[in-house]
């Protein structure tokens, strides 16, 4: 189960990188869309850290119970 959670965390980072690349390419041509992608990248990064924190907390609880 923890491997699956790690994969989802990596998925959020990949989404953030793709959104940042799209922001870079659209910055001059479509500024509104660039801001949208920038916002999505920030949200994906925040979700990554939140999910990571809960996964690590869950892992430490499992180790302490054994």
C-alpha positions as CSV (number, residue, x, y, z in Angstrom):
1,X,0.0,0.0,0.0
2,X,2.8,2.4,0.8
3,X,4.4,1.8,-2.6
4,X,1.1,2.8,-4.2
5,X,1.1,6.0,-2.1
6,X,4.6,6.8,-3.2
7,X,3.7,6.4,-6.8
8,X,0.8,8.8,-6.4
9,X,3.2,11.3,-4.8
10,X,5.5,11.0,-7.7
11,X,2.5,11.5,-10.0
12,X,1.7,14.8,-8.3
13,X,5.3,15.9,-8.9
14,X,5.0,14.9,-12.6
15,X,1.8,16.9,-12.9
16,X,3.5,19.9,-11.3
17,X,6.4,19.7,-13.7
18,X,4.1,19.4,-16.8
19,X,2.1,22.4,-15.6
20,X,5.3,24.5,-15.0
21,X,6.5,23.6,-18.5
22,X,3.1,24.6,-20.0
23,X,3.3,27.9,-18.0
24,X,6.7,28.6,-19.4
25,X,5.5,28.1,-23.0
26,X,2.2,29.9,-22.7
27,X,3.4,32.9,-20.7
28,X,3.6,35.4,-23.6
29,X,0.9,34.1,-25.9
30,X,-1.8,33.2,-23.4
31,X,-1.2,34.8,-20.0
32,X,-4.6,33.8,-18.5
33,X,-3.9,30.1,-19.3
34,X,-0.4,30.4,-18.0
35,X,-1.6,31.6,-14.6
36,X,-4.1,28.7,-14.5
37,X,-1.2,26.2,-15.1
38,X,0.9,28.0,-12.6
39,X,-1.9,27.7,-10.0
40,X,-2.3,24.0,-10.8
41,X,1.4,23.4,-10.4
42,X,1.4,25.1,-7.0
43,X,-1.6,23.0,-5.9
44,X,0.0,19.8,-7.1
45,X,3.1,20.6,-5.1
46,X,1.1,21.3,-2.0
47,X,-0.8,18.1,-2.4
48,X,2.5,16.2,-2.8
49,X,3.8,17.5,0.5
50,X,0.5,16.9,2.3
51,X,0.3,13.3,1.0
52,X,3.9,12.7,1.9
53,X,3.5,14.0,5.4
54,X,0.5,11.7,6.1
55,X,2.3,8.7,4.5
56,X,5.4,9.2,6.6
57,X,3.2,9.7,9.7
58,X,1.3,6.5,8.9
59,X,4.6,4.5,8.3
60,X,6.0,5.7,11.7
61,X,2.8,4.7,13.5
62,X,2.9,1.2,11.9
63,X,6.6,0.8,13.0
64,X,5.8,1.9,16.5
65,X,2.9,-0.6,16.8
66,X,5.0,-3.5,15.8
